[in-house]
């Protein structure tokens, strides 16, 4: 693993803006007014980004059935800039929130650095089945700040390759359990035909090759864009785009397919799509996204000779507000949520981090839904999600991370639109990112 072993507060400079202090009107806590070993009557207020009907309501009902002295209310916030701001201001203000979810390490660390998350280190260490989630685990499966844990992850969010099985069968292509980037590119070439791109985008090279902290060099003191793999990734994208194997950047930007990438896949305009499991919601919505093919699942391809890191992450970090009057009960709910995510949170594509007492077949049944035998090649999904070593990188450096993402996104668009050369991308990505890192470290 490159970079420092754990995140420090200094490494958060440039991303950790304190949450706003605006006070919002809140609801009343339940009776009890305090804690008594988790036995006092209490109302726990939970905020999360998943729609109520996609699992949280069922999770809360199941918890309340086992804890009759506790009432749980779930409030959904939209996981976008506006929704995250609402959560931050509510946590900082007078809204009673006991337990909440962050989606990704950056928002969680903003809240931790602002004093809006309880230290869960000792609580996590005390649970035997959470051993892989401690600060000392190797490899890391949780995000660590100054040696402490402020979140309990409940999901893993790997990226996969989703393939139109009808097109795959028509081309007479048989796939193994894993594949290299070269093999992916060859399949994409064979699937390309008039009106159909073999893939929406080129496969990634940098993250699968470099793993955790791939954006940084010298322990986060400077950017890593001088590494040749970043240029190779762009050159590959340009080649596939020029050959019309991958969709052109102009169309992707014009149709906002960076956000709505499921649209051309389900419409049959692209044969393969690299994305997270969120596509399941669209596939299962056969009224909104009518289609007649099954979706085949493969791992993200890896460059030959690389370690093969996945491009996804650990997700659904559960945190407890230090202002909660019911911290013991909130921790009981956090544990229950993480252990039972496989039962209640799989609808809509959420893959649990801990299987709990659910088998892979049971998780798949809930994950893919009642039409799974028609809409999915279930065997390929089981192979990819449960029989393949999905190495999810846990970064430990985030200095100027938001700025670097903005910088590289703009430069990449310019390069794929033909307005910038690859060497120019490397020069500017390095110059601008190094400046952002230096500024954040002052």
C-alpha positions as CSV (number, residue, x, y, z in Angstrom):
1,X,0.0,0.0,0.0
2,X,1.4,3.3,-1.0
3,X,1.3,6.4,1.2
4,X,0.8,6.7,4.9
5,X,-0.8,3.9,6.8
6,X,-3.6,6.0,8.3
7,X,-5.3,9.3,7.5
8,X,-4.3,12.3,9.6
9,X,-6.2,15.5,10.2
10,X,-3.5,17.3,8.3
11,X,-4.1,15.1,5.2
12,X,-7.7,16.3,5.2
13,X,-6.7,19.9,4.6
14,X,-8.3,21.1,1.4
15,X,-11.4,19.0,1.8
16,X,-12.5,19.3,5.4
17,X,-14.6,22.4,5.5
18,X,-16.5,22.6,8.8
19,X,-20.2,21.9,8.5
20,X,-22.5,25.0,8.5
21,X,-24.0,26.0,11.8
22,X,-27.5,26.8,10.6
23,X,-30.1,25.5,12.9
24,X,-33.1,23.6,11.5
25,X,-36.4,22.8,13.2
26,X,-36.3,19.4,14.7
27,X,-38.6,16.7,16.0
28,X,-38.9,15.6,19.6
29,X,-36.9,12.8,21.1
30,X,-38.9,10.0,22.6
31,X,-39.4,9.4,26.3
32,X,-36.4,8.5,28.4
33,X,-34.2,11.6,28.2
34,X,-31.0,9.6,28.8
35,X,-29.3,6.3,28.7
36,X,-29.4,3.3,31.0
37,X,-27.4,0.6,29.5
38,X,-29.5,0.6,26.3
39,X,-32.6,-0.2,28.3
40,X,-34.2,3.2,28.5
41,X,-37.1,4.1,26.2
42,X,-35.7,6.1,23.4
43,X,-36.4,7.4,19.9
44,X,-33.5,7.1,17.5
45,X,-33.5,9.5,14.5
46,X,-31.6,8.1,11.5
47,X,-30.7,10.0,8.4
48,X,-29.6,8.2,5.2
49,X,-29.5,8.6,1.5
50,X,-31.4,5.4,0.6
51,X,-35.1,5.7,-0.1
52,X,-37.3,4.5,2.8
53,X,-38.9,1.8,0.7
54,X,-35.6,0.4,-0.5
55,X,-34.7,-1.3,2.8
56,X,-34.4,1.3,5.6
57,X,-38.0,1.0,6.7
58,X,-37.8,-2.8,6.9
59,X,-34.5,-2.6,8.7
60,X,-35.9,-0.2,11.3
61,X,-39.0,-2.4,11.8
62,X,-36.8,-5.5,12.4
63,X,-34.6,-3.6,14.9
64,X,-37.7,-2.4,16.8
65,X,-39.1,-5.9,16.9
66,X,-35.9,-7.0,18.8
67,X,-35.7,-3.8,20.9
68,X,-39.2,-3.0,22.1
69,X,-38.0,-0.1,24.2
70,X,-36.6,1.8,21.2
71,X,-38.5,3.6,18.4
72,X,-36.5,4.3,15.2
73,X,-37.5,7.0,12.7
74,X,-35.7,7.2,9.3
75,X,-35.3,10.4,7.3
76,X,-34.1,10.3,3.8
77,X,-31.7,13.0,2.5
78,X,-30.7,13.1,-1.2
79,X,-27.0,12.2,-1.5
80,X,-26.0,15.2,-3.6
81,X,-24.4,18.6,-2.7
82,X,-27.7,20.1,-1.4
83,X,-28.7,17.0,0.5
84,X,-25.3,16.7,2.2
85,X,-25.4,20.4,3.1
86,X,-28.8,19.8,4.7
87,X,-27.4,16.9,6.8
88,X,-24.3,18.9,7.8
89,X,-26.3,22.0,8.9
90,X,-28.8,19.7,10.8
91,X,-25.9,17.9,12.6
92,X,-24.4,21.3,13.5
93,X,-27.6,22.9,14.5
94,X,-30.5,21.8,16.7
95,X,-32.0,18.9,14.7
96,X,-31.9,15.7,16.8
97,X,-30.0,13.2,14.8
98,X,-28.6,10.1,16.5
99,X,-27.2,8.0,13.7
100,X,-26.5,9.0,10.1
101,X,-24.9,7.7,6.9
102,X,-22.0,9.1,4.8
103,X,-21.5,7.8,1.3
104,X,-17.7,7.7,0.7
105,X,-14.8,8.7,2.9
106,X,-14.6,12.4,2.0
107,X,-18.0,13.5,3.4
108,X,-17.4,11.2,6.4
109,X,-14.0,12.8,7.2
110,X,-15.4,16.3,6.8
111,X,-18.0,15.5,9.5
112,X,-15.3,13.8,11.7
113,X,-13.0,16.8,11.4
114,X,-15.9,19.1,12.3
115,X,-16.6,17.1,15.5
116,X,-19.8,15.7,14.2
117,X,-19.0,12.0,14.6
118,X,-18.4,9.9,17.7
119,X,-15.2,7.9,18.0
120,X,-16.2,4.2,17.4
121,X,-12.7,2.7,17.6
122,X,-13.1,0.8,20.9
123,X,-16.7,-0.2,20.1
124,X,-15.7,-1.8,16.8
125,X,-12.7,-3.5,18.3
126,X,-14.9,-5.1,20.9
127,X,-16.9,-7.0,18.3
128,X,-15.3,-10.2,17.0
129,X,-17.0,-10.2,13.7
130,X,-15.8,-6.6,13.1
131,X,-12.1,-7.6,13.3
132,X,-11.5,-6.8,9.6
133,X,-12.8,-3.3,10.2
134,X,-10.3,-2.2,12.9
135,X,-7.5,0.3,12.4
136,X,-4.9,-2.5,12.6
137,X,-6.5,-4.7,9.9
138,X,-4.3,-5.7,6.9
139,X,-5.5,-4.9,4.4
140,X,-7.6,-2.0,5.6
141,X,-11.3,-2.4,5.2
142,X,-12.3,0.8,7.0
143,X,-11.3,4.4,6.9
144,X,-9.0,5.6,9.7
145,X,-8.4,9.2,10.9
146,X,-5.6,9.8,13.4
147,X,-5.7,6.1,14.3
148,X,-9.4,6.3,15.1
149,X,-12.6,5.1,13.5
150,X,-15.6,7.4,13.1
151,X,-17.7,5.2,10.8
152,X,-18.9,1.6,10.6
153,X,-19.2,0.6,6.9
154,X,-22.2,-1.4,5.9
155,X,-21.7,-1.9,2.2
156,X,-19.1,-2.7,-0.4
157,X,-19.5,-0.9,-3.7
158,X,-17.3,-2.6,-6.3
159,X,-17.5,-1.6,-9.9
160,X,-18.2,-4.4,-12.4
161,X,-18.6,-4.8,-16.2
162,X,-22.2,-5.3,-17.3
163,X,-22.7,-6.9,-20.7
164,X,-25.7,-7.4,-23.0
165,X,-25.9,-11.2,-23.0
166,X,-27.9,-11.3,-26.2
167,X,-25.1,-9.5,-28.0
168,X,-22.5,-11.6,-26.3
169,X,-24.2,-14.8,-27.4
170,X,-24.8,-13.6,-30.9
171,X,-21.0,-12.9,-31.2
172,X,-20.3,-16.4,-30.0
173,X,-18.1,-15.1,-27.2
174,X,-17.5,-17.3,-24.1
175,X,-15.9,-15.6,-21.0
176,X,-14.0,-16.9,-18.1
177,X,-14.3,-15.7,-14.5
178,X,-11.7,-12.9,-14.9
179,X,-10.1,-11.1,-17.8
180,X,-7.3,-8.7,-18.7
181,X,-7.6,-5.3,-20.2
182,X,-6.4,-6.6,-23.5
183,X,-9.1,-9.4,-23.4
184,X,-11.7,-6.8,-22.6
185,X,-10.6,-4.6,-25.5
186,X,-10.8,-7.5,-27.9
187,X,-14.3,-8.4,-26.7
188,X,-15.4,-4.8,-27.1
189,X,-14.0,-4.8,-30.6
190,X,-16.0,-7.9,-31.5
191,X,-19.2,-6.5,-30.0
192,X,-18.9,-3.2,-32.0
193,X,-21.3,-3.0,-35.0
194,X,-23.2,-0.3,-36.7
195,X,-25.3,1.6,-34.2
196,X,-23.6,-0.2,-31.2
197,X,-20.4,0.7,-29.4
198,X,-18.6,-2.2,-27.8
199,X,-18.2,-0.3,-24.6
200,X,-19.3,3.1,-23.2
201,X,-15.8,4.0,-22.0
202,X,-12.3,2.5,-22.0
203,X,-11.3,0.3,-19.0
204,X,-9.3,2.0,-16.3
205,X,-5.6,1.3,-15.9
206,X,-4.2,3.6,-13.1
207,X,-6.4,2.5,-10.1
208,X,-6.2,-1.3,-10.9
209,X,-2.4,-1.0,-11.3
210,X,-1.5,1.3,-8.4
211,X,-4.2,0.6,-5.8
212,X,-4.7,2.7,-2.7
213,X,-3.5,6.4,-2.9
214,X,-2.9,6.0,-6.6
215,X,-3.2,9.8,-7.1
216,X,-0.3,10.6,-4.8
217,X,3.5,10.3,-4.6
218,X,5.9,10.8,-1.7
219,X,3.3,10.0,1.0
220,X,0.9,12.7,-0.4
221,X,3.4,15.5,-0.7
222,X,2.8,15.7,-4.5
223,X,0.7,14.1,-7.2
224,X,1.5,10.9,-9.0
225,X,0.4,11.9,-12.6
226,X,4.0,11.6,-13.8
227,X,3.5,7.8,-13.5
228,X,3.3,6.5,-17.1
229,X,0.1,4.5,-16.4
230,X,-2.0,7.7,-16.4
231,X,-0.8,8.6,-19.9
232,X,-1.3,5.0,-21.0
233,X,-4.9,5.1,-19.7
234,X,-5.7,8.2,-21.7
235,X,-4.0,6.9,-24.9
236,X,-6.1,3.7,-24.6
237,X,-9.2,5.8,-24.3
238,X,-8.3,7.8,-27.4
239,X,-7.6,4.7,-29.4
240,X,-10.9,3.0,-28.5
241,X,-12.8,6.2,-29.2
242,X,-11.1,6.8,-32.6
243,X,-11.9,3.2,-33.6
244,X,-15.6,3.8,-32.5
245,X,-15.3,0.9,-30.1
246,X,-15.9,3.3,-27.2
247,X,-18.5,6.1,-27.4
248,X,-17.1,9.6,-28.3
249,X,-16.7,12.1,-25.5
250,X,-18.9,14.7,-27.2
251,X,-22.0,12.4,-27.0
252,X,-21.2,11.4,-23.4
253,X,-21.0,15.1,-22.3
254,X,-24.0,16.2,-24.4
255,X,-26.3,13.5,-23.0
256,X,-24.8,13.7,-19.4
257,X,-23.9,10.0,-19.6
258,X,-21.3,10.4,-16.9
259,X,-24.4,10.5,-14.6
260,X,-26.9,8.5,-16.6
261,X,-24.6,5.8,-18.0
262,X,-27.3,3.2,-17.6
263,X,-29.4,4.8,-20.4
264,X,-27.3,3.8,-23.5
265,X,-26.6,0.3,-22.0
266,X,-30.3,-0.6,-21.4
267,X,-31.2,1.0,-24.7
268,X,-28.8,-1.3,-26.5
269,X,-26.5,1.5,-27.8
270,X,-23.5,0.1,-26.0
271,X,-22.8,-3.6,-25.4
272,X,-20.7,-3.2,-22.2
273,X,-20.8,-0.8,-19.3
274,X,-18.3,-0.3,-16.4
275,X,-20.3,0.8,-13.4
276,X,-21.3,0.1,-9.8
277,X,-24.2,-2.0,-8.7
278,X,-26.6,0.9,-8.8
279,X,-27.5,-0.1,-12.3
280,X,-29.7,-2.8,-10.8
281,X,-32.4,-0.3,-9.9
282,X,-32.7,0.7,-13.6
283,X,-32.5,-2.9,-14.9
284,X,-35.3,-3.9,-12.5
285,X,-37.5,-0.9,-13.5
286,X,-38.7,-2.6,-16.7
287,X,-41.5,0.0,-17.2
288,X,-39.1,2.9,-17.1
289,X,-36.3,1.0,-18.9
290,X,-37.9,-1.6,-21.1
291,X,-35.5,-4.2,-22.6
292,X,-35.5,-7.8,-23.6
293,X,-31.9,-8.9,-22.8
294,X,-30.3,-10.4,-19.7
295,X,-27.3,-8.6,-18.1
296,X,-24.1,-10.6,-17.8
297,X,-21.7,-9.6,-15.0
298,X,-17.8,-9.6,-15.1
299,X,-15.1,-8.2,-12.8
300,X,-13.4,-5.0,-14.0
301,X,-10.5,-6.1,-16.2
302,X,-7.0,-5.8,-14.9
303,X,-3.8,-4.8,-16.7
304,X,-1.6,-7.8,-17.3
305,X,0.9,-8.2,-14.4
306,X,-0.9,-5.8,-12.1
307,X,-2.4,-6.5,-8.6
308,X,-5.8,-6.0,-10.0
309,X,-7.4,-3.5,-7.6
310,X,-11.1,-2.9,-8.2
311,X,-12.2,0.7,-8.9
312,X,-15.0,0.7,-6.3
313,X,-14.9,1.4,-2.6
314,X,-16.1,0.5,0.9
315,X,-19.4,2.4,1.5
316,X,-22.4,3.3,3.6
317,X,-20.4,4.5,6.6
318,X,-22.6,4.6,9.7
319,X,-21.7,7.4,12.2
320,X,-23.2,8.4,15.6
321,X,-23.6,12.0,16.5
322,X,-21.8,13.1,19.7
323,X,-25.0,15.1,20.5
324,X,-27.1,12.0,20.7
325,X,-28.7,11.4,24.0
326,X,-29.0,7.7,23.2
327,X,-25.5,6.7,22.1
328,X,-25.7,3.2,23.5
329,X,-29.0,2.5,21.6
330,X,-27.6,4.1,18.5
331,X,-24.6,1.8,18.6
332,X,-26.9,-1.2,19.0
333,X,-28.7,-0.1,15.8
334,X,-25.4,0.5,14.0
335,X,-24.3,-3.0,14.7
336,X,-27.7,-4.4,13.8
337,X,-27.7,-2.5,10.5
338,X,-24.2,-3.7,9.5
339,X,-24.9,-7.3,10.3
340,X,-28.3,-7.4,8.6
341,X,-27.6,-5.3,5.5
342,X,-27.7,-8.6,3.5
343,X,-31.3,-9.1,4.5
344,X,-32.8,-5.7,4.2
345,X,-30.5,-3.3,2.2
346,X,-29.9,-5.3,-1.0
347,X,-32.8,-3.9,-3.0
348,X,-31.5,-1.3,-5.4
349,X,-28.1,-2.8,-5.7
350,X,-26.5,-2.4,-2.3
351,X,-24.0,-5.2,-1.6
352,X,-23.5,-5.8,2.1
353,X,-20.0,-5.7,3.5
354,X,-20.8,-8.3,6.1
355,X,-22.9,-11.3,4.9
356,X,-24.2,-11.9,8.4
357,X,-26.3,-15.1,8.4
358,X,-27.2,-14.7,4.7
359,X,-25.8,-17.0,2.1
360,X,-24.6,-15.7,-1.3
361,X,-27.7,-17.2,-3.0
362,X,-30.0,-15.5,-0.5
363,X,-28.2,-12.2,-1.0
364,X,-28.4,-12.6,-4.8
365,X,-32.1,-13.4,-4.6
366,X,-32.7,-10.1,-2.7
367,X,-30.2,-8.1,-4.7
368,X,-31.5,-9.0,-8.2
369,X,-35.2,-9.3,-7.4
370,X,-38.1,-11.5,-8.4
371,X,-37.3,-11.2,-12.2
372,X,-33.7,-12.3,-11.8
373,X,-33.9,-15.4,-14.0
374,X,-35.1,-13.2,-16.9
375,X,-33.2,-10.0,-16.3
376,X,-29.8,-11.4,-15.3
377,X,-27.3,-14.1,-16.0
378,X,-27.4,-15.1,-12.3
379,X,-24.4,-17.5,-12.5
380,X,-22.1,-14.8,-13.7
381,X,-23.3,-12.4,-11.0
382,X,-22.6,-15.1,-8.3
383,X,-19.2,-15.8,-9.8
384,X,-18.2,-12.1,-9.9
385,X,-19.6,-10.9,-6.6
386,X,-18.9,-14.0,-4.4
387,X,-16.3,-16.2,-6.1
388,X,-13.8,-13.5,-7.3
389,X,-11.3,-11.7,-5.1
390,X,-12.6,-8.1,-5.3
391,X,-9.7,-6.1,-4.0
392,X,-11.3,-2.8,-2.9
393,X,-8.7,-0.1,-2.2
394,X,-9.0,1.9,1.0
395,X,-7.2,5.2,0.5
396,X,-5.4,6.9,3.3
397,X,-4.5,10.3,1.7
398,X,-7.1,12.8,0.6
399,X,-5.1,16.1,0.5
400,X,-6.8,18.5,-1.9
401,X,-8.8,15.5,-3.2
402,X,-11.8,17.6,-4.3
403,X,-9.6,20.0,-6.2
404,X,-7.7,17.2,-7.9
405,X,-10.9,15.5,-9.0
406,X,-12.1,18.8,-10.6
407,X,-8.7,19.4,-12.3
408,X,-8.3,16.0,-13.8
409,X,-11.9,15.8,-14.9
410,X,-11.7,19.0,-16.8
411,X,-8.3,18.1,-18.4
412,X,-9.6,14.6,-19.3
413,X,-12.6,16.0,-21.1
414,X,-10.4,18.4,-23.0
415,X,-8.1,15.5,-24.0
416,X,-10.9,13.2,-25.2
417,X,-12.5,16.0,-27.1
418,X,-9.3,16.5,-29.0
419,X,-8.5,19.9,-27.5
420,X,-5.4,18.8,-25.5
421,X,-2.6,16.3,-26.0
422,X,-1.8,13.5,-23.6
423,X,1.6,15.0,-22.7
424,X,-0.1,18.3,-22.0
425,X,-2.6,16.5,-19.8
426,X,0.3,15.1,-17.8
427,X,2.0,18.4,-17.5
428,X,-1.0,20.4,-16.4
429,X,-2.5,17.7,-14.1
430,X,0.9,17.5,-12.3
431,X,1.3,21.3,-12.1
432,X,-2.2,22.2,-11.0
433,X,-2.5,19.2,-8.6
434,X,0.8,19.9,-7.0
435,X,-0.1,23.5,-6.4
436,X,-3.4,22.4,-4.8
437,X,-1.6,20.0,-2.5
438,X,0.9,22.6,-1.5
439,X,-1.8,25.2,-0.8
440,X,-3.8,22.7,1.3
441,X,-0.7,21.9,3.3
442,X,-0.1,25.5,4.4
